[in-house]
Amino acid sequence: MPHFTTDDGTRLAYRTLGTGEPLVVLPGGPMRDAAYLGDLGGLSAHRRLIVLDQRGVGGSGAPADPASYRCDRQVADVEALRAHLGLDRIDLLGHSAGAALATLYAAAHPDRIRSLVLVTGGTRAVGIEIPDAEWDAATEVFADQDWYPAAWAALESLGPDTPLPEQSGITMPFAYGRWDDAARAHAADAATQTNWEAASAFYAPGAFDPEATRAALRGLDAPVLVLAGGYDPGPSPARAAEFAACFPHAELVVQPGAGHFPWVDDPGGFVRPVAAFLDPAVATVTVDGVRLAYRVSGPEDAPPVVLVHSRGENGTDWSEIAAALSADRRVYAVDLRGHGLSDHPGHYGFDVFRDELRGFVTALGLVRPAVVGHSMGGAAVCLLAQSEPELMDRLVLEDVPVFFPLDPPRGRAERPEGPLGFDWAVVPATDAQVNEPDPAWRTELAVISRPTLVIGGGTSSHLPQEQLAWMAEEIQDARLVTIKAGHLVHAKRPKQFLAALREFGV
């Protein structure tokens, strides 16, 4: 485990997880061994996590002066770590009490912050306290759980003289979205991972000057993500929104069904918004309450093009095509709901994706873009062109289903083992619609009035090419081009695919 030495001579340890751009991570507790963070639900797949063990905790040494455990005194430790890493500016993530430390660091060193992520906490730094009555009321969301009566009775027994370790154990059931085996195991480690003497000193009088901190934060130019758990009583989403308002450039994300440790409750639900926020190539927009990630490239004043991926893929699937088109087009490669870094709301279908695309184009203020869709994404583009043809300039449909009922129908697909890059619920939802599609999705092809290019993958595609030819005949102003590449035309034959797009005017 690597170490560095602070200005007061304390030797601190940190661990490194993953690869890529560094993200400095400050644990909470307060003063809990950073091991409880794990890899933050898989965030290490997106960033190189530099996870600090605070003084006196984990692999770090104890300071000569115990008063230096106080939160504001540890700001110098974060600055020493930044200097040790040789970074001019840092992306900084703090959890719970670590978010308070991260906030104080941002206030003291705003020029050193590139981006700031504050996870379920930190509000004390700006003077936002959580009254006991508000905390207690928030726990009622768990009132129907078997464990609640005993946990609530223990909670009512808390008093000002209750030792910190006992307080922690009593409140833990309310700190997770689900008090299941994983949560219990994660909570059980708190007793042995926390330096309780240091925890008592962390919030000692003088640790915070909320008025001065708020004033300093008004000069922070860096983007800030405040992530709250939907079930977290401290801070609640409402208090987290109040916290976010303290920053000039802050975004609030509430993770549904999560508590104080959101990466434990739903790793993917935690990682997606954080990874999207930290990636400078990714932007987000909310459509009907669903947060969609997308990548944009090309001149801002160039004609817009929207690229829509197939089932199981995401906007990065278009990387080569987007790079070529962005020479003279403003290119938007979206992650549809349930895919990539976008939210997984659990409700899917070709018509749902159609409505989402309408909302995406409208929310971004795109004026008559060309829209290119592959397979599932192309079918959604086709449905959008049926309902609102004037929304787009032209459309390209790459090897798309034509919505003839399947005979025989697809059977139930088995989910592959291991993590997926999309929500598996997309598969049964869209398979059901492919088996028994809405007849109007075929019969209304004739209402599409925009110029249309249908690209087929030839006989090696699993889609019947004669149906694509029929589709091209039904649409008023359409032509069919066959590129013998199978279903993945733009991936296997990118030059031919691009040539077809360019000839079509995209």
VMD Tcl script that draws the C-alpha trace (Angstrom):
set ca {
  {0.00 0.00 0.00}
  {1.59 3.33 -1.02}
  {2.17 6.06 1.56}
  {2.94 9.75 1.78}
  {3.83 12.10 4.62}
  {1.74 15.11 5.61}
  {2.96 18.51 6.76}
  {2.73 17.48 10.42}
  {4.75 14.31 9.79}
  {1.86 11.82 9.85}
  {2.33 8.95 7.42}
  {-0.88 8.27 5.48}
  {-1.77 5.32 3.27}
  {-3.94 5.04 0.19}
  {-4.94 2.25 -2.14}
  {-5.30 2.34 -5.89}
  {-8.08 0.46 -7.69}
  {-8.75 0.29 -11.43}
  {-7.23 2.16 -14.32}
  {-7.79 5.42 -16.14}
  {-8.01 9.00 -14.93}
  {-7.50 9.27 -11.15}
  {-10.40 9.95 -8.82}
  {-9.44 10.81 -5.24}
  {-11.90 9.21 -2.80}
  {-12.47 10.27 0.82}
  {-14.24 7.76 3.08}
  {-16.84 8.61 5.68}
  {-17.76 7.01 8.97}
  {-16.50 9.37 10.20}
  {-13.00 7.91 10.47}
  {-13.82 4.49 9.06}
  {-11.31 2.30 7.25}
  {-11.71 2.97 3.53}
  {-12.09 -0.77 2.93}
  {-15.85 -0.37 3.43}
  {-16.02 1.50 0.11}
  {-14.77 -1.52 -1.86}
  {-14.50 -0.44 -5.47}
  {-17.65 1.69 -5.13}
  {-19.89 -0.77 -6.89}
  {-17.59 -1.14 -9.91}
  {-16.68 2.53 -10.40}
  {-13.08 1.33 -10.72}
  {-14.00 0.04 -14.19}
  {-14.37 3.67 -15.24}
  {-11.76 5.52 -13.15}
  {-8.57 4.82 -11.20}
  {-9.69 5.20 -7.60}
  {-7.16 6.75 -5.21}
  {-8.77 5.84 -1.88}
  {-7.35 7.56 1.18}
  {-7.11 5.98 4.61}
  {-7.51 8.98 6.91}
  {-5.04 9.55 9.72}
  {-5.29 6.97 12.46}
  {-7.41 4.63 10.33}
  {-6.63 1.54 8.25}
  {-3.08 1.59 6.95}
  {-2.42 5.19 8.01}
  {-0.45 6.26 11.05}
  {-1.87 8.01 14.08}
  {-1.01 11.70 14.46}
  {0.97 13.09 17.36}
  {-1.85 15.55 18.05}
  {-5.30 13.86 18.39}
  {-6.94 17.24 17.80}
  {-5.84 16.94 14.18}
  {-8.61 14.38 13.65}
  {-10.99 17.33 13.37}
  {-12.51 17.60 9.91}
  {-11.11 21.02 8.99}
  {-7.63 19.99 10.13}
  {-7.67 17.12 7.61}
  {-8.05 19.47 4.63}
  {-4.25 19.72 4.65}
  {-4.05 15.91 4.27}
  {-6.08 16.02 1.06}
  {-3.87 18.80 -0.30}
  {-0.76 16.79 0.63}
  {-2.17 13.78 -1.24}
  {-2.84 15.92 -4.32}
  {0.73 17.23 -4.26}
  {2.09 13.71 -3.71}
  {0.19 12.48 -6.77}
  {1.58 15.35 -8.84}
  {-1.86 16.47 -9.97}
  {-2.56 20.12 -10.70}
  {-6.32 19.58 -10.23}
  {-8.23 16.60 -8.93}
  {-11.56 14.91 -9.38}
  {-12.68 14.40 -5.78}
  {-15.38 12.12 -4.34}
  {-16.41 12.13 -0.71}
  {-18.90 9.85 1.01}
  {-20.92 10.84 4.10}
  {-18.51 12.53 6.53}
  {-15.92 12.36 3.75}
  {-18.23 14.59 1.70}
  {-17.95 17.21 4.45}
  {-14.16 17.01 4.20}
  {-14.35 17.22 0.42}
  {-16.57 20.30 0.72}
  {-14.11 22.03 3.04}
  {-11.27 21.17 0.69}
  {-13.18 22.63 -2.27}
  {-13.83 25.80 -0.28}
  {-10.17 26.12 0.70}
  {-8.69 25.12 -2.67}
  {-11.28 25.84 -5.38}
  {-8.58 26.11 -8.04}
  {-7.50 22.54 -7.31}
  {-10.91 20.99 -7.99}
  {-11.69 19.72 -11.49}
  {-14.93 18.07 -10.43}
  {-16.56 17.19 -7.12}
  {-18.86 14.27 -6.22}
  {-20.62 14.37 -2.85}
  {-22.36 11.12 -1.91}
  {-25.06 10.98 0.80}
  {-23.64 13.50 3.20}
  {-21.48 16.51 3.86}
  {-24.26 18.92 4.76}
  {-22.83 19.87 8.17}
  {-20.03 21.71 6.40}
  {-22.55 24.27 5.14}
  {-24.69 24.34 8.27}
  {-27.50 22.05 7.12}
  {-28.39 19.92 10.12}
  {-30.79 16.97 10.12}
  {-33.22 17.30 13.07}
  {-33.90 14.06 14.95}
  {-37.61 14.34 14.19}
  {-36.93 14.59 10.46}
  {-34.54 11.64 10.60}
  {-37.09 9.56 12.53}
  {-39.91 10.44 10.11}
  {-37.79 9.38 7.13}
  {-37.31 5.91 8.59}
  {-41.04 5.22 8.35}
  {-40.51 4.07 4.76}
  {-39.34 0.81 6.35}
  {-42.36 0.43 8.66}
  {-43.67 -2.63 6.79}
  {-40.42 -4.57 7.23}
  {-40.20 -7.46 9.71}
  {-37.10 -6.02 11.35}
  {-38.59 -2.55 11.86}
  {-40.32 -2.85 15.28}
  {-37.18 -4.04 17.06}
  {-34.96 -1.58 15.20}
  {-37.32 1.30 15.96}
  {-37.44 0.39 19.66}
  {-33.64 0.42 19.74}
  {-33.61 3.77 17.95}
  {-35.92 5.28 20.56}
  {-33.52 4.13 23.28}
  {-30.74 6.37 21.99}
  {-29.69 9.20 24.27}
  {-26.92 11.78 24.45}
  {-24.78 9.41 26.51}
  {-25.11 6.43 24.16}
  {-21.58 5.47 23.08}
  {-20.80 6.04 19.39}
  {-20.26 2.34 18.56}
  {-23.68 1.53 19.99}
  {-25.29 4.45 18.16}
  {-23.80 3.23 14.91}
  {-25.06 -0.31 15.37}
  {-28.58 0.86 16.18}
  {-28.91 3.20 13.21}
  {-27.38 0.86 10.63}
  {-30.63 -0.94 9.59}
  {-31.99 2.41 8.43}
  {-28.89 3.23 6.39}
  {-29.58 0.80 3.55}
  {-32.31 0.55 0.95}
  {-32.75 -3.11 1.92}
  {-31.71 -4.64 5.23}
  {-30.71 -7.90 3.56}
  {-27.73 -10.21 4.00}
  {-25.42 -8.00 1.91}
  {-26.35 -4.92 3.93}
  {-25.97 -6.74 7.25}
  {-22.52 -8.01 6.27}
  {-21.45 -4.54 5.14}
  {-22.78 -2.95 8.34}
  {-21.17 -5.56 10.60}
  {-17.69 -4.41 9.60}
  {-18.27 -0.85 10.83}
  {-17.50 -1.69 14.46}
  {-14.00 -2.96 13.71}
  {-13.25 -0.57 10.84}
  {-13.87 2.67 12.76}
  {-11.45 4.59 14.98}
  {-14.03 5.70 17.56}
  {-11.71 8.11 19.37}
  {-10.97 9.84 16.10}
  {-14.66 9.78 15.15}
  {-15.49 11.70 18.34}
  {-12.93 14.36 17.40}
  {-13.97 14.66 13.74}
  {-16.98 16.87 14.50}
  {-15.38 18.67 17.46}
  {-16.34 22.32 18.05}
  {-14.70 24.61 15.52}
  {-14.68 22.03 12.73}
  {-17.07 24.06 10.60}
  {-17.68 27.69 9.75}
  {-20.77 27.34 7.54}
  {-21.07 30.99 6.60}
  {-17.46 31.23 5.46}
  {-17.70 27.90 3.63}
  {-20.84 28.91 1.75}
  {-19.20 32.18 0.74}
  {-16.10 30.38 -0.52}
  {-18.15 27.82 -2.46}
  {-19.83 30.57 -4.43}
  {-16.50 31.01 -6.22}
  {-16.18 27.33 -7.18}
  {-16.28 27.00 -10.97}
  {-15.99 23.22 -11.05}
  {-19.04 21.01 -11.72}
  {-20.50 19.28 -8.67}
  {-22.63 16.14 -8.41}
  {-24.65 15.68 -5.23}
  {-25.96 12.11 -5.03}
  {-28.67 11.27 -2.51}
  {-30.31 7.98 -1.64}
  {-34.07 7.99 -2.06}
  {-34.46 6.23 1.31}
  {-31.59 7.93 3.12}
  {-32.80 9.78 6.23}
  {-29.60 11.79 6.54}
  {-29.47 13.67 4.31}
  {-32.88 13.18 2.77}
  {-33.28 14.08 -0.91}
  {-34.81 17.41 0.16}
  {-31.79 18.26 2.32}
  {-29.47 17.10 -0.44}
  {-31.20 19.51 -2.82}
  {-30.59 22.28 -0.31}
  {-26.94 21.21 -0.18}
  {-26.63 21.26 -3.97}
  {-27.96 24.80 -4.03}
  {-24.79 25.92 -2.20}
  {-22.74 25.34 -5.35}
  {-22.90 27.45 -8.53}
  {-22.68 24.45 -10.88}
  {-24.29 21.54 -9.07}
  {-26.47 18.68 -10.24}
  {-28.61 16.60 -7.89}
  {-29.20 12.92 -8.56}
  {-31.50 10.92 -6.29}
  {-30.89 7.17 -6.53}
  {-34.28 5.46 -6.09}
  {-34.52 2.80 -3.41}
  {-31.04 3.48 -2.06}
  {-29.95 4.45 1.42}
  {-26.76 5.91 2.83}
  {-24.55 3.37 1.03}
  {-26.01 3.50 -2.49}
  {-23.32 1.39 -4.16}
  {-24.26 -1.47 -1.82}
  {-27.99 -1.17 -2.50}
  {-27.69 -0.93 -6.30}
  {-24.15 -0.87 -7.71}
  {-25.22 -0.12 -11.27}
  {-27.66 2.57 -10.18}
  {-24.79 4.26 -8.37}
  {-22.05 3.84 -10.95}
  {-23.98 5.00 -14.02}
  {-24.68 8.61 -12.97}
  {-21.30 9.02 -11.29}
  {-19.37 7.64 -14.27}
  {-21.39 9.77 -16.67}
  {-20.77 12.89 -14.59}
  {-17.03 12.24 -14.37}
  {-16.59 11.53 -18.08}
  {-16.01 14.84 -19.90}
  {-17.15 13.22 -23.14}
  {-20.59 12.38 -21.70}
  {-23.49 14.77 -21.21}
  {-26.88 14.00 -19.70}
  {-30.45 15.15 -20.16}
  {-33.60 14.11 -18.32}
  {-36.57 12.96 -20.40}
  {-39.79 12.05 -18.58}
  {-37.86 11.57 -15.37}
  {-35.25 9.28 -16.95}
  {-31.66 10.46 -17.06}
  {-30.16 9.81 -20.50}
  {-26.44 9.90 -21.24}
  {-25.17 10.93 -24.64}
  {-21.96 11.89 -26.40}
  {-21.78 14.92 -28.64}
  {-19.12 15.87 -31.16}
  {-18.64 18.12 -34.17}
  {-19.07 21.86 -34.77}
  {-21.84 23.42 -32.68}
  {-23.39 25.17 -35.68}
  {-23.27 22.13 -38.00}
  {-26.42 20.23 -39.05}
  {-27.42 17.78 -36.29}
  {-27.33 13.98 -36.58}
  {-28.71 11.63 -33.90}
  {-27.30 8.08 -33.73}
  {-29.47 5.43 -32.04}
  {-27.93 2.08 -31.08}
  {-29.29 -1.46 -31.14}
  {-30.43 -3.62 -28.22}
  {-27.66 -4.29 -25.73}
  {-25.35 -1.61 -27.13}
  {-24.91 2.06 -26.27}
  {-23.71 5.28 -27.83}
  {-20.06 4.16 -27.90}
  {-21.03 1.57 -30.52}
  {-21.07 4.47 -33.00}
  {-17.57 5.77 -32.15}
  {-16.03 5.28 -35.60}
  {-19.10 6.53 -37.43}
  {-19.51 9.51 -35.09}
  {-15.86 10.50 -35.51}
  {-16.20 10.56 -39.29}
  {-19.54 12.37 -39.36}
  {-18.41 14.99 -36.85}
  {-16.12 16.56 -39.45}
  {-19.12 18.51 -40.73}
  {-22.05 17.41 -38.56}
  {-23.03 17.94 -34.94}
  {-23.36 14.32 -33.81}
  {-25.39 13.10 -30.82}
  {-24.92 9.43 -29.85}
  {-27.49 8.62 -27.19}
  {-27.62 5.80 -24.64}
  {-31.27 4.72 -24.63}
  {-32.87 3.96 -21.27}
  {-31.66 0.69 -19.86}
  {-28.38 0.95 -21.78}
  {-24.90 2.30 -21.15}
  {-24.76 5.12 -18.62}
  {-28.45 6.00 -18.81}
  {-30.99 5.14 -16.11}
  {-32.53 1.68 -15.89}
  {-36.17 2.48 -15.05}
  {-37.40 -1.05 -15.82}
  {-40.06 -0.06 -18.37}
  {-39.13 -0.75 -22.01}
  {-40.52 -1.26 -25.49}
  {-40.17 0.03 -29.04}
  {-42.91 2.56 -28.40}
  {-41.21 3.62 -25.16}
  {-37.94 4.19 -27.01}
  {-39.87 6.10 -29.69}
  {-41.32 8.47 -27.12}
  {-37.93 8.81 -25.47}
  {-36.30 9.81 -28.76}
  {-38.98 12.44 -29.26}
  {-38.24 13.80 -25.80}
  {-34.48 13.68 -26.40}
  {-34.66 15.68 -29.63}
  {-37.06 18.17 -28.06}
  {-35.13 18.58 -24.80}
  {-31.91 19.36 -26.65}
  {-33.69 21.75 -29.00}
  {-32.47 19.94 -32.10}
  {-33.99 21.35 -35.28}
  {-34.87 18.68 -37.82}
  {-31.90 16.38 -37.28}
  {-31.02 13.45 -39.47}
  {-31.65 10.34 -37.36}
  {-29.75 7.08 -37.88}
  {-30.92 3.96 -36.08}
  {-29.68 0.38 -35.96}
  {-31.91 -2.64 -35.30}
  {-33.98 -1.93 -32.17}
  {-32.94 1.74 -32.28}
  {-33.82 1.93 -35.96}
  {-37.26 0.49 -35.30}
  {-37.84 3.21 -32.70}
  {-36.70 5.83 -35.24}
  {-39.16 4.39 -37.76}
  {-42.03 4.63 -35.27}
  {-41.09 8.21 -34.49}
  {-41.11 9.08 -38.19}
  {-44.63 7.64 -38.42}
  {-45.97 9.73 -35.54}
  {-44.00 12.96 -36.06}
  {-42.34 13.01 -39.48}
  {-41.68 16.76 -39.34}
  {-39.45 16.29 -36.29}
  {-36.56 15.06 -38.45}
  {-34.91 15.93 -41.72}
  {-34.28 12.38 -42.92}
  {-33.82 8.94 -41.44}
  {-31.53 5.97 -41.92}
  {-32.79 2.51 -40.88}
  {-29.96 0.00 -40.55}
  {-31.11 -3.64 -40.65}
  {-34.28 -3.03 -38.63}
  {-37.17 -5.36 -37.72}
  {-40.21 -4.66 -39.92}
  {-42.73 -5.95 -37.35}
  {-44.22 -8.92 -39.13}
  {-45.31 -11.37 -36.40}
  {-42.67 -14.05 -35.87}
  {-43.62 -17.60 -36.78}
  {-42.54 -19.42 -34.74}
  {-42.26 -16.78 -32.00}
  {-39.07 -16.29 -30.07}
  {-38.87 -18.35 -26.93}
  {-37.83 -17.06 -23.56}
  {-34.21 -15.86 -23.63}
  {-31.96 -16.87 -20.75}
  {-29.93 -14.13 -19.17}
  {-26.17 -14.65 -19.60}
  {-24.03 -15.02 -16.51}
  {-22.12 -12.04 -15.17}
  {-22.60 -8.30 -15.42}
  {-24.22 -6.81 -18.53}
  {-23.89 -3.40 -20.10}
  {-27.66 -3.06 -20.22}
  {-30.80 -3.96 -18.30}
  {-31.82 -7.51 -19.18}
  {-35.48 -6.51 -18.79}
  {-35.15 -4.88 -22.22}
  {-34.94 -8.33 -23.81}
  {-38.27 -9.91 -22.75}
  {-40.06 -6.58 -23.26}
  {-38.90 -6.15 -26.86}
  {-39.09 -9.86 -27.69}
  {-42.79 -9.83 -26.77}
  {-43.37 -6.92 -29.14}
  {-41.43 -8.59 -31.94}
  {-43.49 -11.76 -31.51}
  {-46.81 -9.90 -31.58}
  {-46.23 -6.35 -32.89}
  {-48.84 -3.65 -33.13}
  {-50.17 -4.03 -36.72}
  {-50.13 -0.24 -37.12}
  {-46.33 -0.28 -36.90}
  {-46.39 -1.96 -40.34}
  {-49.49 -0.51 -41.94}
  {-48.52 3.09 -41.16}
  {-45.15 2.95 -42.89}
  {-46.80 4.74 -45.80}
  {-47.32 7.88 -43.69}
  {-43.56 8.44 -43.38}
  {-42.90 11.43 -45.58}
  {-39.24 12.12 -44.86}
  {-36.44 10.87 -47.16}
  {-35.48 7.44 -45.90}
  {-32.48 5.19 -46.47}
  {-32.98 1.52 -45.60}
  {-29.70 -0.38 -45.24}
  {-29.83 -4.16 -45.23}
  {-27.03 -6.48 -44.15}
  {-27.64 -9.09 -46.84}
  {-28.36 -12.78 -46.53}
  {-26.02 -13.31 -43.56}
  {-28.24 -11.09 -41.42}
  {-30.75 -12.86 -39.20}
  {-33.44 -10.42 -40.37}
  {-35.43 -11.34 -43.51}
  {-34.08 -9.05 -46.22}
  {-37.24 -9.34 -48.29}
  {-39.07 -7.58 -45.46}
  {-36.62 -4.69 -45.66}
  {-37.24 -4.48 -49.40}
  {-40.97 -4.41 -48.72}
  {-40.45 -1.63 -46.14}
  {-38.54 0.47 -48.67}
  {-41.44 0.08 -51.11}
  {-44.04 1.11 -48.51}
  {-42.30 4.31 -47.37}
  {-43.05 7.24 -49.70}
  {-39.49 8.42 -50.37}
  {-37.22 5.49 -49.53}
  {-34.48 3.51 -51.13}
  {-32.79 0.27 -50.17}
  {-29.04 -0.28 -50.10}
  {-27.60 -3.70 -49.30}
  {-24.14 -3.95 -47.73}
  {-23.16 -7.58 -47.31}
  {-22.01 -7.44 -43.70}
  {-24.70 -9.25 -41.76}
  {-26.67 -7.52 -39.04}
  {-23.81 -5.33 -37.76}
  {-23.37 -3.28 -40.90}
  {-21.83 -0.10 -39.51}
  {-19.46 -2.08 -37.29}
  {-18.22 -4.54 -39.92}
  {-18.30 -2.32 -43.01}
  {-17.88 1.23 -41.64}
  {-16.44 2.72 -44.84}
  {-19.25 1.38 -47.00}
  {-21.80 2.41 -44.39}
  {-20.41 5.94 -44.26}
  {-20.31 6.16 -48.05}
  {-24.00 5.27 -48.17}
  {-24.80 7.92 -45.54}
  {-22.82 10.58 -47.37}
  {-24.44 9.78 -50.69}
  {-27.82 10.06 -48.94}
  {-26.96 13.52 -47.61}
  {-26.07 12.76 -43.99}
}
mol new
graphics top color blue
foreach p $ca { graphics top sphere $p radius 0.5 }
foreach p [lrange $ca 0 end-1] q [lrange $ca 1 end] { graphics top cylinder $p $q radius 0.2 }
display resetview
